[in-house]
Protein backbone atom coordinates (compact mmCIF):
# COMPACT_ATOMS: atom_id res chain seq x y z
CA UNK A 1 0.00 0.00 0.00
CA UNK A 2 1.67 3.23 -1.16
CA UNK A 3 2.36 5.97 1.38
CA UNK A 4 0.74 9.28 0.42
CA UNK A 5 2.77 12.46 0.40
CA UNK A 6 0.84 15.60 1.21
CA UNK A 7 1.24 19.03 2.73
CA UNK A 8 -2.07 18.79 4.62
CA UNK A 9 -2.92 15.44 6.11
CA UNK A 10 -6.64 15.92 5.42
CA UNK A 11 -8.84 15.98 2.41
CA UNK A 12 -10.42 19.25 1.31
CA UNK A 13 -13.69 18.54 3.14
CA UNK A 14 -12.22 18.73 6.63
CA UNK A 15 -14.09 15.86 8.25
CA UNK A 16 -12.09 13.03 6.83
CA UNK A 17 -14.30 10.62 4.97
CA UNK A 18 -11.33 9.82 2.79
CA UNK A 19 -10.98 6.04 2.54
CA UNK A 20 -8.06 4.69 4.54
CA UNK A 21 -6.36 1.95 2.63
CA UNK A 22 -9.08 -0.45 1.51
CA UNK A 23 -12.34 -1.66 3.09
CA UNK A 24 -10.55 -4.95 3.79
CA UNK A 25 -7.60 -3.17 5.47
CA UNK A 26 -8.66 0.33 6.60
CA UNK A 27 -5.29 1.94 7.23
CA UNK A 28 -3.64 4.86 5.42
CA UNK A 29 -0.02 5.98 5.59
CA UNK A 30 1.03 9.60 5.15
CA UNK A 31 4.27 11.55 4.88
CA UNK A 32 3.49 15.18 5.69
CA UNK A 33 5.67 18.27 5.50
CA UNK A 34 4.41 21.10 7.70
CA UNK A 35 6.15 24.36 6.84
CA UNK A 36 7.50 23.63 3.35
CA UNK A 37 5.35 26.47 2.03
CA UNK A 38 4.01 29.78 3.31
CA UNK A 39 0.79 28.07 4.39
CA UNK A 40 2.07 26.63 7.65
CA UNK A 41 -0.79 24.90 9.40
CA UNK A 42 -2.92 21.79 9.33
CA UNK A 43 -6.45 23.22 9.83
CA UNK A 44 -8.80 22.12 12.59
CA UNK A 45 -10.33 18.79 11.63
CA UNK A 46 -11.19 15.37 12.99
CA UNK A 47 -11.88 11.86 11.77
CA UNK A 48 -13.45 8.69 13.03
CA UNK A 49 -10.18 6.81 12.71
CA UNK A 50 -7.34 6.81 15.23
CA UNK A 51 -4.13 8.56 14.20
CA UNK A 52 -0.57 7.85 15.32
CA UNK A 53 2.44 9.87 14.20
CA UNK A 54 6.18 10.30 14.60
CA UNK A 55 8.08 13.56 14.08
CA UNK A 56 11.08 12.93 11.81
CA UNK A 57 12.48 16.46 11.83
CA UNK A 58 11.63 19.80 13.39
CA UNK A 59 9.02 20.35 16.10
CA UNK A 60 5.28 19.88 15.63
CA UNK A 61 2.89 21.96 17.75
CA UNK A 62 -0.20 19.74 18.05
CA UNK A 63 -3.30 21.52 19.34
CA UNK A 64 -6.49 19.98 20.71
CA UNK A 65 -9.28 21.50 22.77
CA UNK A 66 -7.63 22.40 26.07
CA UNK A 67 -4.29 20.83 25.10
CA UNK A 68 -1.11 21.80 23.27
CA UNK A 69 1.83 19.45 22.71
CA UNK A 70 5.26 20.37 21.31
CA UNK A 71 6.36 17.11 19.72
CA UNK A 72 10.05 17.02 18.92
CA UNK A 73 12.13 14.98 16.51
CA UNK A 74 12.02 11.30 17.48
CA UNK A 75 8.86 11.71 19.55
CA UNK A 76 5.32 10.71 18.61
CA UNK A 77 1.65 10.93 19.45
CA UNK A 78 -1.58 8.99 19.64
CA UNK A 79 -4.74 10.93 18.69
CA UNK A 80 -8.00 9.25 19.59
CA UNK A 81 -11.09 8.84 17.44
CA UNK A 82 -13.25 11.94 16.71
CA UNK A 83 -10.86 14.35 18.43
CA UNK A 84 -10.83 17.92 17.10
CA UNK A 85 -7.20 18.77 16.25
CA UNK A 86 -4.90 21.10 14.35
CA UNK A 87 -1.14 21.45 13.98
CA UNK A 88 1.53 23.95 13.04
CA UNK A 89 5.28 23.75 12.73
CA UNK A 90 7.35 25.33 15.50
CA UNK A 91 9.04 28.70 14.84
CA UNK A 92 8.22 28.44 11.12
CA UNK A 93 10.87 25.77 10.62
CA UNK A 94 10.00 22.87 8.34
CA UNK A 95 8.67 19.82 10.17
CA UNK A 96 8.30 16.34 8.70
CA UNK A 97 5.93 13.78 10.18
CA UNK A 98 5.04 10.22 9.29
CA UNK A 99 1.62 8.99 10.32
CA UNK A 100 -0.83 6.14 10.11
CA UNK A 101 -4.57 6.73 10.25
CA UNK A 102 -6.52 3.54 10.85
CA UNK A 103 -9.89 2.22 11.91
CA UNK A 104 -9.97 0.57 15.31
CA UNK A 105 -11.39 -2.58 13.73
CA UNK A 106 -7.83 -3.43 12.73
CA UNK A 107 -7.16 -4.00 16.43
CA UNK A 108 -10.59 -5.24 17.55
CA UNK A 109 -11.43 -7.53 14.66
CA UNK A 110 -15.17 -8.14 14.75
CA UNK A 111 -17.45 -5.73 16.62
CA UNK A 112 -18.26 -6.80 20.22
CA UNK A 113 -15.35 -9.22 20.28
CA UNK A 114 -13.45 -9.67 23.55
CA UNK A 115 -10.73 -7.39 22.17
CA UNK A 116 -13.30 -4.73 21.32
CA UNK A 117 -15.08 -4.82 24.68
CA UNK A 118 -12.04 -5.11 26.95
CA UNK A 119 -9.39 -3.01 25.22
CA UNK A 120 -10.58 -1.07 22.17
CA UNK A 121 -13.94 0.42 23.15
CA UNK A 122 -12.73 1.62 26.60
CA UNK A 123 -9.80 3.50 25.01
CA UNK A 124 -11.95 5.05 22.27
CA UNK A 125 -14.31 6.35 24.96
CA UNK A 126 -11.76 7.57 27.49
CA UNK A 127 -11.93 11.35 28.02
CA UNK A 128 -8.51 11.42 29.68
CA UNK A 129 -6.81 9.80 26.69
CA UNK A 130 -7.91 11.97 23.78
CA UNK A 131 -4.21 12.40 22.98
CA UNK A 132 -0.96 10.92 24.28
CA UNK A 133 2.38 12.60 23.63
CA UNK A 134 5.08 9.94 23.48
CA UNK A 135 8.22 11.65 24.77
CA UNK A 136 11.74 10.31 25.07
CA UNK A 137 12.07 10.06 28.86
CA UNK A 138 9.60 7.23 29.59
CA UNK A 139 10.52 3.72 28.51
CA UNK A 140 7.10 2.65 27.27
CA UNK A 141 6.78 5.92 25.33
CA UNK A 142 10.00 5.09 23.48
CA UNK A 143 8.63 1.62 22.78
CA UNK A 144 5.39 3.16 21.49
CA UNK A 145 7.30 5.40 19.06
CA UNK A 146 9.20 2.38 17.77
CA UNK A 147 5.90 0.54 17.21
CA UNK A 148 4.67 3.45 15.07
CA UNK A 149 7.93 3.54 13.09
CA UNK A 150 7.78 -0.23 12.52
CA UNK A 151 4.14 -0.13 11.41
CA UNK A 152 4.83 2.76 9.04
CA UNK A 153 7.85 1.00 7.50
CA UNK A 154 5.94 -2.25 7.02
CA UNK A 155 3.10 -0.30 5.40
CA UNK A 156 5.48 1.58 3.13
CA UNK A 157 7.52 -1.45 2.02
CA UNK A 158 4.41 -3.46 1.15
CA UNK A 159 6.16 -6.82 1.40
CA UNK A 160 4.13 -10.03 1.39
CA UNK A 161 2.18 -10.23 4.64
CA UNK A 162 2.70 -6.55 5.47
CA UNK A 163 -0.89 -6.30 6.75
CA UNK A 164 -0.08 -8.82 9.48
CA UNK A 165 3.08 -6.95 10.42
CA UNK A 166 1.32 -3.56 10.50
CA UNK A 167 -1.49 -4.97 12.61
CA UNK A 168 1.01 -6.65 14.95
CA UNK A 169 2.89 -3.38 15.51
CA UNK A 170 -0.31 -1.38 16.05
CA UNK A 171 -1.63 -4.05 18.43
CA UNK A 172 1.56 -3.85 20.48
CA UNK A 173 1.18 -0.06 20.56
CA UNK A 174 -2.43 -0.45 21.71
CA UNK A 175 -1.31 -2.85 24.43
CA UNK A 176 1.31 -0.37 25.67
CA UNK A 177 -1.34 2.35 25.92
CA UNK A 178 -4.04 0.35 27.71
CA UNK A 179 -1.67 -1.53 30.02
CA UNK A 180 -0.11 1.75 31.20
CA UNK A 181 -3.44 3.56 31.62
CA UNK A 182 -5.70 1.02 33.34
CA UNK A 183 -7.11 3.43 35.92
CA UNK A 184 -7.95 6.10 33.35
CA UNK A 185 -9.75 3.55 31.18
CA UNK A 186 -11.97 2.56 34.09
CA UNK A 187 -12.66 6.03 35.49
CA UNK A 188 -13.01 8.31 32.48
CA UNK A 189 -15.76 7.75 29.95
CA UNK A 190 -15.67 10.27 27.11
CA UNK A 191 -18.56 12.67 26.66
CA UNK A 192 -18.50 15.29 23.92
CA UNK A 193 -18.39 18.88 25.13
CA UNK A 194 -21.29 20.83 23.63
CA UNK A 195 -18.98 23.55 22.28
CA UNK A 196 -16.75 20.95 20.62
CA UNK A 197 -19.74 19.30 18.97
CA UNK A 198 -21.00 22.65 17.71
CA UNK A 199 -17.61 23.66 16.33
CA UNK A 200 -17.17 20.29 14.59
CA UNK A 201 -20.49 20.77 12.81
CA UNK A 202 -19.74 24.38 11.90
CA UNK A 203 -16.26 23.52 10.60
CA UNK A 204 -17.74 20.73 8.50
CA UNK A 205 -20.15 23.25 7.02
CA UNK A 206 -17.28 25.64 6.23
CA UNK A 207 -15.19 22.92 4.61
CA UNK A 208 -18.14 21.75 2.52
CA UNK A 209 -19.22 25.24 1.42
CA UNK A 210 -16.12 27.47 1.46
CA UNK A 211 -16.61 28.31 -2.24
CA UNK A 212 -20.03 29.87 -1.49
CA UNK A 213 -20.74 33.34 -0.08
CA UNK A 214 -20.90 32.28 3.57
CA UNK A 215 -21.89 34.76 6.26
CA UNK A 216 -21.74 34.46 10.03
CA UNK A 217 -25.50 33.86 10.19
CA UNK A 218 -25.11 30.83 7.87
CA UNK A 219 -22.46 29.29 10.10
CA UNK A 220 -24.48 29.93 13.27
CA UNK A 221 -27.59 28.49 11.63
CA UNK A 222 -25.92 25.11 11.18
CA UNK A 223 -26.25 24.47 14.92
CA UNK A 224 -29.23 26.80 15.52
CA UNK A 225 -27.49 29.36 17.70
CA UNK A 226 -27.24 33.16 17.56
CA UNK A 227 -24.39 34.90 15.80
CA UNK A 228 -23.12 36.16 19.15
CA UNK A 229 -23.11 32.65 20.59
CA UNK A 230 -21.41 31.39 17.44
CA UNK A 231 -18.57 33.88 17.92
CA UNK A 232 -18.24 33.00 21.60
CA UNK A 233 -18.24 29.27 20.88
CA UNK A 234 -15.53 29.48 18.20
CA UNK A 235 -13.32 31.80 20.24
CA UNK A 236 -13.57 29.68 23.36
CA UNK A 237 -12.99 26.38 21.56
CA UNK A 238 -10.29 27.08 18.95
CA UNK A 239 -9.27 30.66 19.70
CA UNK A 240 -10.38 32.45 16.51
CA UNK A 241 -13.61 33.73 14.98
CA UNK A 242 -15.51 31.63 12.41
CA UNK A 243 -14.94 34.24 9.68
CA UNK A 244 -11.19 34.29 10.33
CA UNK A 245 -11.19 30.49 10.20
CA UNK A 246 -13.14 30.59 6.91
CA UNK A 247 -10.67 33.07 5.43
CA UNK A 248 -7.67 31.00 6.48
CA UNK A 249 -9.19 27.83 5.10
CA UNK A 250 -10.01 29.48 1.77
CA UNK A 251 -6.43 30.72 1.48
CA UNK A 252 -5.10 27.24 2.32
CA UNK A 253 -7.17 25.74 -0.49
CA UNK A 254 -6.13 28.57 -2.83
CA UNK A 255 -2.44 27.98 -2.05
CA UNK A 256 -2.88 24.33 -2.96
CA UNK A 257 -4.52 25.27 -6.27
CA UNK A 258 -1.75 27.75 -7.05
CA UNK A 259 0.81 25.02 -6.50
CA UNK A 260 -0.93 22.01 -8.02
CA UNK A 261 -3.13 23.37 -10.82
CA UNK A 262 -2.92 25.59 -13.88
CA UNK A 263 -6.04 27.58 -12.98
CA UNK A 264 -5.63 31.32 -13.36
CA UNK A 265 -6.06 33.77 -10.49
CA UNK A 266 -9.63 34.64 -11.47
CA UNK A 267 -10.70 30.98 -11.53
CA UNK A 268 -9.00 30.26 -8.20
CA UNK A 269 -10.59 33.27 -6.51
CA UNK A 270 -14.01 32.12 -7.75
CA UNK A 271 -13.51 28.51 -6.67
CA UNK A 272 -12.43 29.54 -3.18
CA UNK A 273 -15.33 31.91 -2.47
CA UNK A 274 -13.74 35.34 -2.84
CA UNK A 275 -15.87 38.17 -4.18
CA UNK A 276 -13.34 39.14 -6.85
CA UNK A 277 -9.73 38.49 -7.93
CA UNK A 278 -8.67 41.79 -6.34
CA UNK A 279 -10.39 40.81 -3.06
CA UNK A 280 -8.58 37.46 -3.16
CA UNK A 281 -5.20 39.04 -3.95
CA UNK A 282 -5.60 41.61 -1.16
CA UNK A 283 -6.18 39.00 1.58
CA UNK A 284 -3.63 36.58 0.14
CA UNK A 285 -0.89 39.21 0.24
CA UNK A 286 -2.01 40.48 3.65
CA UNK A 287 -1.83 37.05 5.28
CA UNK A 288 0.90 35.35 3.25
CA UNK A 289 3.01 38.43 2.49
CA UNK A 290 3.32 37.85 -1.25
CA UNK A 291 0.98 38.04 -4.22
CA UNK A 292 -0.71 34.89 -5.55
CA UNK A 293 1.45 35.10 -8.70
CA UNK A 294 4.67 35.37 -6.71
CA UNK A 295 3.55 32.51 -4.47
CA UNK A 296 2.89 30.32 -7.51
CA UNK A 297 6.35 31.08 -8.92
CA UNK A 298 7.98 30.36 -5.56
CA UNK A 299 6.11 27.09 -5.10
CA UNK A 300 6.89 25.92 -8.64
CA UNK A 301 10.59 26.68 -8.11
CA UNK A 302 10.61 24.65 -4.90
CA UNK A 303 8.95 21.71 -6.65
CA UNK A 304 11.40 21.99 -9.56
CA UNK A 305 14.45 21.93 -7.32
CA UNK A 306 13.06 19.01 -5.30
CA UNK A 307 12.46 16.91 -8.42
C-alpha positions in Angstrom: 0.0 0.0 0.0 1.7 3.2 -1.2 2.4 6.0 1.4 0.7 9.3 0.4 2.8 12.5 0.4 0.8 15.6 1.2 1.2 19.0 2.7 -2.1 18.8 4.6 -2.9 15.4 6.1 -6.6 15.9 5.4 -8.8 16.0 2.4 -10.4 19.3 1.3 -13.7 18.5 3.1 -12.2 18.7 6.6 -14.1 15.9 8.3 -12.1 13.0 6.8 -14.3 10.6 5.0 -11.3 9.8 2.8 -11.0 6.0 2.5 -8.1 4.7 4.5 -6.4 1.9 2.6 -9.1 -0.5 1.5 -12.3 -1.7 3.1 -10.5 -4.9 3.8 -7.6 -3.2 5.5 -8.7 0.3 6.6 -5.3 1.9 7.2 -3.6 4.9 5.4 0.0 6.0 5.6 1.0 9.6 5.2 4.3 11.6 4.9 3.5 15.2 5.7 5.7 18.3 5.5 4.4 21.1 7.7 6.1 24.4 6.8 7.5 23.6 3.3 5.3 26.5 2.0 4.0 29.8 3.3 0.8 28.1 4.4 2.1 26.6 7.7 -0.8 24.9 9.4 -2.9 21.8 9.3 -6.4 23.2 9.8 -8.8 22.1 12.6 -10.3 18.8 11.6 -11.2 15.4 13.0 -11.9 11.9 11.8 -13.5 8.7 13.0 -10.2 6.8 12.7 -7.3 6.8 15.2 -4.1 8.6 14.2 -0.6 7.9 15.3 2.4 9.9 14.2 6.2 10.3 14.6 8.1 13.6 14.1 11.1 12.9 11.8 12.5 16.5 11.8 11.6 19.8 13.4 9.0 20.3 16.1 5.3 19.9 15.6 2.9 22.0 17.7 -0.2 19.7 18.1 -3.3 21.5 19.3 -6.5 20.0 20.7 -9.3 21.5 22.8 -7.6 22.4 26.1 -4.3 20.8 25.1 -1.1 21.8 23.3 1.8 19.4 22.7 5.3 20.4 21.3 6.4 17.1 19.7 10.1 17.0 18.9 12.1 15.0 16.5 12.0 11.3 17.5 8.9 11.7 19.6 5.3 10.7 18.6 1.7 10.9 19.5 -1.6 9.0 19.6 -4.7 10.9 18.7 -8.0 9.2 19.6 -11.1 8.8 17.4 -13.2 11.9 16.7 -10.9 14.4 18.4 -10.8 17.9 17.1 -7.2 18.8 16.3 -4.9 21.1 14.4 -1.1 21.4 14.0 1.5 24.0 13.0 5.3 23.7 12.7 7.4 25.3 15.5 9.0 28.7 14.8 8.2 28.4 11.1 10.9 25.8 10.6 10.0 22.9 8.3 8.7 19.8 10.2 8.3 16.3 8.7 5.9 13.8 10.2 5.0 10.2 9.3 1.6 9.0 10.3 -0.8 6.1 10.1 -4.6 6.7 10.2 -6.5 3.5 10.9 -9.9 2.2 11.9 -10.0 0.6 15.3 -11.4 -2.6 13.7 -7.8 -3.4 12.7 -7.2 -4.0 16.4 -10.6 -5.2 17.5 -11.4 -7.5 14.7 -15.2 -8.1 14.8 -17.5 -5.7 16.6 -18.3 -6.8 20.2 -15.4 -9.2 20.3 -13.5 -9.7 23.5 -10.7 -7.4 22.2 -13.3 -4.7 21.3 -15.1 -4.8 24.7 -12.0 -5.1 26.9 -9.4 -3.0 25.2 -10.6 -1.1 22.2 -13.9 0.4 23.2 -12.7 1.6 26.6 -9.8 3.5 25.0 -11.9 5.0 22.3 -14.3 6.3 25.0 -11.8 7.6 27.5 -11.9 11.3 28.0 -8.5 11.4 29.7 -6.8 9.8 26.7 -7.9 12.0 23.8 -4.2 12.4 23.0 -1.0 10.9 24.3 2.4 12.6 23.6 5.1 9.9 23.5 8.2 11.7 24.8 11.7 10.3 25.1 12.1 10.1 28.9 9.6 7.2 29.6 10.5 3.7 28.5 7.1 2.7 27.3 6.8 5.9 25.3 10.0 5.1 23.5 8.6 1.6 22.8 5.4 3.2 21.5 7.3 5.4 19.1 9.2 2.4 17.8 5.9 0.5 17.2 4.7 3.5 15.1 7.9 3.5 13.1 7.8 -0.2 12.5 4.1 -0.1 11.4 4.8 2.8 9.0 7.9 1.0 7.5 5.9 -2.3 7.0 3.1 -0.3 5.4 5.5 1.6 3.1 7.5 -1.5 2.0 4.4 -3.5 1.1 6.2 -6.8 1.4 4.1 -10.0 1.4 2.2 -10.2 4.6 2.7 -6.5 5.5 -0.9 -6.3 6.8 -0.1 -8.8 9.5 3.1 -7.0 10.4 1.3 -3.6 10.5 -1.5 -5.0 12.6 1.0 -6.6 14.9 2.9 -3.4 15.5 -0.3 -1.4 16.1 -1.6 -4.1 18.4 1.6 -3.9 20.5 1.2 -0.1 20.6 -2.4 -0.4 21.7 -1.3 -2.9 24.4 1.3 -0.4 25.7 -1.3 2.3 25.9 -4.0 0.3 27.7 -1.7 -1.5 30.0 -0.1 1.7 31.2 -3.4 3.6 31.6 -5.7 1.0 33.3 -7.1 3.4 35.9 -7.9 6.1 33.4 -9.8 3.6 31.2 -12.0 2.6 34.1 -12.7 6.0 35.5 -13.0 8.3 32.5 -15.8 7.8 29.9 -15.7 10.3 27.1 -18.6 12.7 26.7 -18.5 15.3 23.9 -18.4 18.9 25.1 -21.3 20.8 23.6 -19.0 23.5 22.3 -16.7 21.0 20.6 -19.7 19.3 19.0 -21.0 22.6 17.7 -17.6 23.7 16.3 -17.2 20.3 14.6 -20.5 20.8 12.8 -19.7 24.4 11.9 -16.3 23.5 10.6 -17.7 20.7 8.5 -20.1 23.3 7.0 -17.3 25.6 6.2 -15.2 22.9 4.6 -18.1 21.8 2.5 -19.2 25.2 1.4 -16.1 27.5 1.5 -16.6 28.3 -2.2 -20.0 29.9 -1.5 -20.7 33.3 -0.1 -20.9 32.3 3.6 -21.9 34.8 6.3 -21.7 34.5 10.0 -25.5 33.9 10.2 -25.1 30.8 7.9 -22.5 29.3 10.1 -24.5 29.9 13.3 -27.6 28.5 11.6 -25.9 25.1 11.2 -26.3 24.5 14.9 -29.2 26.8 15.5 -27.5 29.4 17.7 -27.2 33.2 17.6 -24.4 34.9 15.8 -23.1 36.2 19.1 -23.1 32.7 20.6 -21.4 31.4 17.4 -18.6 33.9 17.9 -18.2 33.0 21.6 -18.2 29.3 20.9 -15.5 29.5 18.2 -13.3 31.8 20.2 -13.6 29.7 23.4 -13.0 26.4 21.6 -10.3 27.1 19.0 -9.3 30.7 19.7 -10.4 32.4 16.5 -13.6 33.7 15.0 -15.5 31.6 12.4 -14.9 34.2 9.7 -11.2 34.3 10.3 -11.2 30.5 10.2 -13.1 30.6 6.9 -10.7 33.1 5.4 -7.7 31.0 6.5 -9.2 27.8 5.1 -10.0 29.5 1.8 -6.4 30.7 1.5 -5.1 27.2 2.3 -7.2 25.7 -0.5 -6.1 28.6 -2.8 -2.4 28.0 -2.0 -2.9 24.3 -3.0 -4.5 25.3 -6.3 -1.7 27.8 -7.0 0.8 25.0 -6.5 -0.9 22.0 -8.0 -3.1 23.4 -10.8 -2.9 25.6 -13.9 -6.0 27.6 -13.0 -5.6 31.3 -13.4 -6.1 33.8 -10.5 -9.6 34.6 -11.5 -10.7 31.0 -11.5 -9.0 30.3 -8.2 -10.6 33.3 -6.5 -14.0 32.1 -7.7 -13.5 28.5 -6.7 -12.4 29.5 -3.2 -15.3 31.9 -2.5 -13.7 35.3 -2.8 -15.9 38.2 -4.2 -13.3 39.1 -6.9 -9.7 38.5 -7.9 -8.7 41.8 -6.3 -10.4 40.8 -3.1 -8.6 37.5 -3.2 -5.2 39.0 -3.9 -5.6 41.6 -1.2 -6.2 39.0 1.6 -3.6 36.6 0.1 -0.9 39.2 0.2 -2.0 40.5 3.6 -1.8 37.1 5.3 0.9 35.4 3.2 3.0 38.4 2.5 3.3 37.9 -1.3 1.0 38.0 -4.2 -0.7 34.9 -5.5 1.4 35.1 -8.7 4.7 35.4 -6.7 3.6 32.5 -4.5 2.9 30.3 -7.5 6.4 31.1 -8.9 8.0 30.4 -5.6 6.1 27.1 -5.1 6.9 25.9 -8.6 10.6 26.7 -8.1 10.6 24.7 -4.9 8.9 21.7 -6.6 11.4 22.0 -9.6 14.5 21.9 -7.3 13.1 19.0 -5.3 12.5 16.9 -8.4 
